[in-house]
């Protein structure tokens, strides 16, 4: 929304990134639903992780996204081949 800012966006990003690394480090792309609360004891909370994201309502740079996915799939294939050899 034009003119509005999200409070503590950096803290929110850190929470999501840390959670992703801890909970699903091998999943290259997920969506996180984040709750902003009026409770000062818990101002930001993760509601859920969406493992099947879609882009129906958003715009994005397809080239950047596809390069990201390609890199992630190459990495996963390398890990699979290494595991098959072990």
N, C-alpha and C positions, 0 to 999 in steps of 0.2 A: 504494500500500500504506500503510495507516494507520500513522503514526508514522515513516515513512521520508522522507528528503529527497534530492533530486537535487543532487549537488555542482555548483557553479558553473552553476546554471540560467540566470543572466543572460548568462554567456559563451556558453552553448549557444544561447540565443535570438538573440544578436548574430550568431553564426556562421550560423545558419539565415536570418536576415533579410538579412544581407549577401550570402549565396550566392543567395538568391532574387532580390535586386535585380540581381546581376551575371549570373546564368545564365538567368533566365526572368522578366524584369521585366513582360512583357505577359501573363503567365499569372496570373489573379487568385487561384487557390486550388490549392495543391499540398500534398502531405504529404512530410515529410522523415524519413528513418530516420537516427538519430544513434547513434553508438557511444561508450560510455564505456569508456576503456581504463585499464589499470593502468600503462601506460607514461607516465612523467612528461614525456617528450619530445612526446607526442601524446595528451593526456588526453581530447580530444574529436575525433571524426572523423565526417564525413558518409558514410554508407554508400550511400544512394541517394535519389533524388527520385521520388515517385510522382505521376504526372500524372493518374491516374484514382483519386482518393480515394473511399472509401466510409465510411459511418457505421454499419456493421452492429453494431459492438460498443460504440458510444459513445452518449452522450446529449449533446444540444446544444440551444441556444435557436434554434428554427427561424426565428423572426421575425428575429433578428439575422443569421443566416446568409443568409436569403433577401434581406434588405435589402442585405447586403454583395454578394451575387451580382448583384442588380439594379443597384446602383451601378457595379459592374465592367463589366457588359454595356452599360450606357448609355455609359460612357467608351469602350469598344471601338467601339461604333457611331459615336460622335462622331469617333474617330480614322479609322475606315473612310471616313466621309463626307468628311472633310478630305483624305484620301489620294486619293479619287476625283476631287476638284476640282483637285488639284495636277497 
